[in-house]
Amino acid sequence: MRPFRILLAHELRMLLVTPATYVAATLFLLVMGFVFSGILETFAAAAQEGSPASVFFQLFWLPVFFMVPLLTMKCLAEERRLGTLETLLTTPVTTAEVVLAKFFAAYALYLALWGSTGGFFYILQKFAGPTQPLDYGPLLGGYLFITVSGALFVSLGILASALTRNQAVAGILTFVLLLTLVIGTRFASTLELLKLESMTTARHALDYVQIFTHLEDFTRGVIDTRQVLYYLSGASLALILAILGVETKRLHS
């Protein structure tokens, strides 16, 4: 475990000195700040169903599509291009330790950025006062969704970075994977073809991977262990594929 801790500390330091990290953080906070202010204006203008927290998390995909690629695109692709990954793997560390260290570093920063949005709700509570208490159910459920879904999103970015030497290609590939997972599956579930009786299995499979359906359940306080297992198993599979990808390229280099 000591090599892993050293690698993780190194990756965290590298993320903190990388300009892309601060670009991602700035864009994230700006976008979510504008989103949150727009939500408050809507609620102030007229009564709305639900709570500001549930509406806020419905737009989770806006920063995810851009923040995750920026956080992960350099993880393995840039090191392979520079030749430092092969050098690192000649030391007494395993490929799994290298990949997992990069994943947990990016995942920690991902959670830290989302955690900073808690300040929005803190300010809202201060201004709303005790007469309009904050609904903590959707808030806690939303952050729990961000935590478990983020593991899958970040692991897909790590996988994309493991498949190429070009960080721009890794970033684009991550964006496409996330777009397919979040928006593509939702669009596919509306196809008339899936309404056929013979497509029942495919329809159920698509329903199971519906990200927005999971979010609605979490913000209503419905925590389904099957959904949690979906994200954790998906993240594990993506990381295993990333490890195999790095190993395969190393053996053929």
Sequence and secondary structure as in RCSB ss.txt:
>XXXX:A:sequence
MRPFRILLAHELRMLLVTPATYVAATLFLLVMGFVFSGILETFAAAAQEGSPASVFFQLFWLPVFFMVPLLTMKC
LAEERRLGTLETLLTTPVTTAEVVLAKFFAAYALYLALWGSTGGFFYILQKFAGPTQPLDYGPLLGGYLFITVSG
ALFVSLGILASALTRNQAVAGILTFVLLLTLVIGTRFASTLELLKLESMTTARHALDYVQIFTHLEDFTRGVIDT
RQVLYYLSGASLALILAILGVETKRLHS
>XXXX:A:secstr
 HHHHHHHHHHHHHHHT HHHHHHHHHHHHHHHHHHHHHHHHHHHS  SS HHHHHHHTTHHHHHHHHHHHHTTT
THHHHHHTHHHHHTTSS  HHHHHHHHHHHHHHHHHHHHHHTHHHHHHHHHHH TTS   HHHHHHHHHHHHHHH
HHHHHHHHHHHHT S HHHHHHHHHHHHHIIIIIHHHHTT GGGGSGGGHHHHHHHHHT HHHHHHHHHTT   H
HHHHHHHHHHHHHHHHHHHHHHHHHHT 
